[in-house]
Amino acid sequence: MNNTYPFVLQELPYSYEALSPVLGSETLHFHHDKHMNAYVGNLNQALEPCTDFHGFSLNKILTKLDELPQSAQTAVRNNGGGVYNHQLYFSTLTAPNAGTKPSAALQAAIDRDFGGVEQMIVKLKQAAVGRFGSGWAYVVSDAEGVLSICSTPNQDVPDLTKFAPLMTVDVWEHAYYLDYQNRRPDYFDAFVSIINWDAVSRNYDERSFSF
Ligand code: MN
């Protein structure tokens, strides 16, 4: 994302009912309007005294956490990561079975690096279900366009100087508890039908490592 401090909560690119029945409107209202909104507010509060960082994109901030004043590092890491992760998550979802498909370039990379979309999804599920506690699982690309799966705890993000996240799945309980209670594997299986492959393909085409 290219915007700078003060960061603003981006609206969902679809209605609160659009992802139903995979994710209901109550989940989206809580997840976007309460949880994500809090990360945005807390990020701005943490960055307020860090004027040297006010002109930086969020990607750039997240690659320079160790240059922040010590007192701000944890709050910016947690809340900046929270903003980054939720923007990626919400921007790569669409209505169930909407018919989006990987671009030719992304499909070729998926076939080369995983043996196909199904096999990639199996690995992403292993990362998502295997993440102990709260966190995220991602499909990422390196600078050469080689794809891999990774996972982070809490609101951490992958190393953005080496990996461009193409899509992510939120495995914090707040992402799925109202719809699936404790059944994270069921949430994941349903999540697959709301992946916006057009948006994921765009992220692959536009991957960038200089901020
Ligand atoms: Mn979340």
Residues whose N, C-alpha, C, O or C-beta is under 5 A from the ligand:
A	BS01	MN	D170 W172 A175
